[in-house]
Amino acid sequence: MIFITLQTEFIVIVSSPVPTPIKWFKGDQLIMENSQYRMPDRMAGNRRLVINKFKQKSQDKYQCVADNGVDTKKLFFYLKVKTKKSKFIFSFK
């Protein structure tokens, strides 16, 4: 599920009988929390990646990797950014 507003949020539901750490990647790079990326505390099995300051360079392949020591699962998201060209109106007097 993706919501695009002033920020973008990926939500993954994880169901496992044991604690399951989640890692997020943009392309092949591990995402660390900073002013652009947040990974809020999990709630009811949900894991989230929130992208703040959403812009054209946010477009990429994102990956969620869940590894509980017994099994590893990967989920891929492709985020495509479409922008509209601005129309400028000039007024000359």
LINFENCOR-V237327 format. One record per residue. PHI is phi in whole degrees, -180 to 180 (* if undefined). PSI is psi in radians with two decimals (999 if undefined). NEAR is the number of other ideal C-beta (glycine too) atoms within 12 Angstrom. Layout:
BEGIN
phi: <PHI/PHI>
psi: <PSI/PSI>
near: <NEAR/NEAR>
END
This chain:
BEGIN
phi: <*/-128/-115/-114/-137/-78/-141/-118/-135/-100/-123/-123/-99/-111/-122/-153/-74/-122/-56/-127/-67/-118/-123/-112/-130/-115/64/-105/-96/-64/-89/-107/-66/-159/-68/-92/-119/-125/-128/-58/-52/-73/-139/51/84/-82/-122/-129/-123/-110/-105/-91/51/-61/-151/-55/-72/-73/-66/177/-91/-111/-136/-112/-119/-110/-137/-104/89/-106/-144/-124/-124/-125/-130/-109/-126/-113/-100/-113/-106/-111/-120/-99/-72/-76/-108/-101/-112/-103/-124/-115/-120>
psi: <2.28/2.29/2.16/1.99/-2.17/-0.21/2.88/2.48/2.22/2.33/2.22/2.33/2.13/2.23/1.97/2.48/-0.21/2.74/2.35/1.80/2.55/2.40/2.46/2.48/2.54/2.03/-2.20/0.13/2.27/2.32/2.21/2.59/2.36/-2.85/-0.39/-0.62/2.28/2.57/1.42/2.74/2.52/2.62/2.17/0.75/-0.09/2.42/2.37/2.55/2.10/2.21/1.96/2.91/0.83/2.25/-3.13/-0.70/-0.09/-0.27/2.23/-3.12/2.24/2.59/2.40/2.19/2.13/2.19/1.96/0.24/-0.34/-0.68/2.66/2.30/2.48/2.44/2.27/2.48/2.42/1.98/2.05/2.31/2.17/2.29/2.65/2.48/2.38/2.51/2.11/2.40/2.13/2.44/2.17/2.38/999>
near: <14/22/16/19/11/12/22/30/27/35/25/30/20/26/15/21/11/13/15/24/19/33/26/34/23/28/18/13/14/18/26/15/18/13/11/20/27/21/27/18/12/20/11/11/17/21/30/29/38/31/34/20/16/22/17/12/14/29/20/23/20/32/27/31/25/27/18/17/12/12/15/17/22/18/24/19/26/16/26/15/17/9/12/6/6/6/6/6/6/6/5/4/3>
END
